[in-house]
Amino acid sequence: MRKACWVGQARVWLSGMRLENGGGLLILAANQRFREPFGTYALRWEIENLFQCLKGRGFHWEDTRLTRRFRTNSNNGSVR
């Protein structure tokens, strides 16, 4: 399903698909029309998971309390 609708004064593009194995529905809402909305969502999901891992799943990026740019760059190099 791909359809444009209005929510208040905002135009919203809705896309939906049934998940495999009877897992339910995945419905996406965006402020613009995407050619491949689920591909775009998959990339965003990967980025969200990366940041979640860096912030809390063992790496604790925020606990490093880095303040100087050169220290951040050297720490980024160790992640690769």
Secondary structure as the mmCIF struct_conf table of DSSP 4:
data_model
#
loop_
_struct_conf.conf_type_id
_struct_conf.id
_struct_conf.beg_label_comp_id
_struct_conf.beg_label_asym_id
_struct_conf.beg_label_seq_id
_struct_conf.end_label_comp_id
_struct_conf.end_label_asym_id
_struct_conf.end_label_seq_id
STRN STRN1 ARG A 2 VAL A 7
TURN_TY1_P TURN_TY1_P1 GLY A 8 GLN A 9
STRN STRN2 ALA A 10 ARG A 18
HELX_LH_PP_P HELX_LH_PP_P1 LEU A 19 LEU A 19
HELX_RH_3T_P HELX_RH_3T_P1 GLU A 20 GLY A 22
STRN STRN3 LEU A 25 ALA A 30
BEND BEND1 ASN A 31 GLN A 32
BEND BEND2 ARG A 35 GLU A 36
HELX_RH_AL_P HELX_RH_AL_P1 PRO A 37 LYS A 55
TURN_TY1_P TURN_TY1_P2 GLY A 56 GLY A 56
BEND BEND3 ARG A 57 GLY A 58
HELX_RH_3T_P HELX_RH_3T_P2 TRP A 61 THR A 64
BEND BEND4 ARG A 68 ARG A 68
HELX_RH_AL_P HELX_RH_AL_P2 ARG A 69 VAL A 79
#
